[in-house]
Amino acid sequence: MFSQIAFTVSAVSAGLIFVLSMAAAISRRFQFWPPPSKDAWQHKTFMLLFRGLLYPLIGLTALQFELLQGGRALVQYGTGGALFVIGFGLAFWVTFGMGWRNAFGEKLGLRTTGWFAWSRNPIYVVTWIGLAGWALIANSIFVSILLGAWALLYLAAPFLEEPWLEEQYGDEYRDYKGKVRRFV
């Protein structure tokens, strides 16, 4: 029962983020991500929904976890653990390097050096590595479905962010966009 509740809350939260994001992509008058300001309802709603995706997902992972045995377990957990630590470790490292507030929609300067010289979205790319590791560790189809939804949200996010970045940074962003790939 708790697993079903956790899965449902997480899935509904991911679905609402997706619906609000698609509404913003379709309508120029509706903005969801990036939010217009930290105090805007969009920022508060996004943070609430993202936590609604993440926290039940963590709980579901714990509830669904069944320890594997044998050589396969060592390979699966070793690979998953390495991917998890590398992916999420780098995601936090890059996020703190660009500035936490900048990562969540505040205009604090365009980052084009370091990791951002290789990819316009390095945080999303390394998070995908962490998500793959999480899926290997969890070994649960329900957890994997939610992790896949999270990965799809990160695949769609740059398409919402790019018009905002062009509006905020103009030619500086357009030049950067012409030189650096979206995902590497």
N, C-alpha and C positions, 0 to 999 in steps of 0.2 A: 504494500500500500504506500509506504513512504517513498519507495522507488518510483512509483507511478506519479505521485505528487511532484517529486523533484524533477522528473522528466518533463511533465506537463508545464510546470512553471518556467523551466529553462527554455523549452521549445516555444511557448507563447511569447516569452520575452524576446527571443531571437526573431520570431515572426513579426512582432510589433516593430522592432528596429528595422527590419527589412521593409515592411509596409510603409512606415514613415519615411524611410530613405528613398523608396521608389516614388512616393508622392512628391518628395522634394525634387527628384530627378525629372519628373514629368512637368511639374508646375514651377515656373520661375517666381511666382508670388509666395510659395510656401518653402520655407527653409527649415531643415532639421539638422543636418550635419554638413559642415561644421556649424556649430551654433553661432548666432549673432553676438552673444556675449556669455560670460560665465554665469551671469545672473538670470539669463533668459530661461524660459520654460523648456526650451529645446535641450539645453545643457543638462538641466536637472532631470528631465525625462530620459535622456540618453543614459546618464549615469545610473539612474534607477533601473532601467531596463537591462543595461549591461551587467549590473550586479545581479539582477534577476536571472540572467543567463548563467553567470559564473558561479555564484554561491550554491545554487541547487545542483549544478554540474559537479562541483567538488563533492557535495554530499552523495550524489548518485554514484560517483566513482567509488566512494568508500562503501556504500551499500551493495554495489554490484561486484565488488572485487572478490575474486576467488583465486587463491594461490595456485599457480601452476607447479608441476613437479617435473623433474628430469632435466635433461640437456636442453630441451626446447625452452624451458623456463629461463635458464641461465642466459641463453642467446636473446630471447625476447625481452626480458627485464633489463639485461645489460644494454642492448641497443636502445630500448625505449628510455631507460634512465639517462643514457648519454644524450640522446636527442632532446629529451625534456630539459635537462640542465643547460645544454648548449643553446637551444632555441629560446627558452624563456630568460636565461641569463643574459644572452645578447640583446633580447628585446628590452629588458630593463636597462641595460648598459646604454644602448642607443637612445632610449627614451629620456633617460636622465641627462645624456649628453646634449640632446636638443632642447631640453627643458620640459618638465612635466606639463606645465601650463600650455606651452607651445604645441605639445602633442595632442592636447585636448581642445584645440580650436581657438586659442588666443593668438593674436598677431604679435609675436615677439621676435620676428626676424626669420628670414628664409635660410634654411640650412642647406649648404651645397658642398660641404667638405666632409672629410672622414668617410663614414659609411654612406653618406648621401652623395658622394662623388661616384659611387658605383651603382646605386639604385635610388630612385626617387622615393621608394617605400621600403627601406630596409627593415623597419620594425615589423611590417606585415610579413615579409619574407622569412625572417628568423622566427617569428611566432608560428608560422606554418610548420617549421621544423619541430618546435616544442609541442605543437598539437599532435603531430605524428608520433612523437615519443609518448605523449599522454595516452594516446589510443593503444599503443603497444602495451603499456603498463596496465591499463585498465582492463583490456581484453573483454570488452563488453560492447555489444552491438548498439545498445541504447546510448552509451557514452560516446561511441564513435559517431553516431548520427548527430549528436549535439556538437561534437567537435567539428564535424563536417559543416554544420550550419555556421559555426563561428568562422571557419576558414572561408566560406562563401561570403560572409559579411566583410571580411578583410579583402576579399577579391573585388567586391563592389565599391568599397570605401574610396579608393583613389578617384573613381569616376565622379564621385560627389565632391571630393576635395579639390580637384584640379580647376574647375571654374572659379571657386572661391580663391584659390591661390593666384590665379591669373588676375582676378579683380583686386586682390590685396597687393600683389607685387609686380604686376604689369609685365613690362619687357624683361625684367630680371628673371621672372619665373619662366617666361616663354623661351628665353635663351637657354636657361637651365634644362627645360623640358626637351629642347631640341638636341641637347648633348648627352643626356643621361636617360637610360631606359627606365620604364615604369617599375618593372620587376626584374631582378637578376638573381 
